Amino acid sequence: MPLWVGGHKEYFGDGSMRQLSPLSGAIHLGARQILVIGVGQPQRAGLTSSRAGPGAPSAGTIAGHALASVFHDTLLADVEQAQRVSRTLAQLPPEVAAWLPYRPVEVLALQPSASLDELALKHVQELPAGTRDTLAGLGALETRRHGAGSAAALASYLLFEPGFVHALMRLGEIDAQQREGELRAFFGAAQHDDAPVAVR
C-alpha cells in the first residue's frame, strides 16, 4: 500500500509479515491485558493428501497455507508463550518474581468458530472476474480437491467485498455472544486497571 511519508511516497505491507512476536509491542508498552482476535483455523494446519485431495497440492493450496502461516502461526505461538510465562510467574514466590524482568499479562484469545475458507467460497462470485479466473487457474477454487480447505484460504485473503465482510461481522457477533461471560469478565477487570490492548 502506498503512503505519503515526509513528502515522498513509500510502500508498506501488513506488519505481521515481519512481526515474529505480535504481542511484544503491547507488552513492552506496559499492557497488563491483551485481547487477541485471530483468524486461525485448525483445519489449515497441514497439507496432507487427505486434505489436498489426490496428488500434489495445487499452487492455490500452497499459497493459502503460506499466508496462513505468515498471519496466524506466529500469533498463536506468541499467545502461548505469554500465557506460559504468566502461569510460571504466578507459581513463584512474590519475592522471587519481583526480581525478574517479567510481569504477568492476561491474554484472552478469540478465534472464529466457523471456517473462513468455506465462508469465502460462498462469496467468491463477488470478486472481479479477473481475480476469480486467476484463483481458478491456481486451483484455489477447486472444490473437487477439497477447496474448502487450504486452497480456499487464498480466496479468503483477497475478499474485501461487502457480502463477505458482512458475513465475517455476523460470525464475529455470534462468537462474541458465545463467549460473553469471558469478555465481560475480561473488560470488567480492565475497569480496575488500564484499558486492554487489542491485537489482531
C-alpha positions, 0 to 999 in steps of 0.5 A: 500500500502506498503512503505519503511519508515526509513528502515522498511516497513509500510502500508498506505491507501488513506488519505481521509479515515481519512481526515474529512476536505480535504481542511484544509491542503491547507488552513492552508498552506496559499492557497488563491485558491483551485481547487477541482476535485471530483468524486461525483455523485448525483445519489449515494446519497441514497439507496432507493428501487427505486434505489436498485431495489426490496428488500434489497440492495445487499452487492455490493450496500452497499459497493459502497455507503460506499466508496462513502461516505468515498471519496466524502461526506466529500469533498463536505461538506468541499467545502461548508463550505469554500465557506460559510465562504468566502461569510460571510467574504466578507459581513463584514466590512474590519475592522471587518474581519481583526480581525478574524482568517479567510481569504477568499479562492476561491474554484472552484469545478469540478465534472464529468458530466457523471456517473462513475458507468455506465462508469465502467460497460462498462469496467468491462470485463477488470478486472481479472476474479477473481475480476469480479466473486467476484463483481458478487457474491456481486451483484455489477454487477447486472444490473437487480437491477439497477447496474448502480447505487450504486452497480456499484460504487464498480466496479468503485473503483477497475478499474485501467485498461487502457480502463477505465482510458482512458475513465475517461481522455476523460470525464475529457477533455470534462468537462474541455472544458465545463467549460473553461471560469471558469478555465481560469478565475480561473488560470488567477487570480492565475497569480496575486497571488500564484499558486492554490492548487489542491485537489482531 
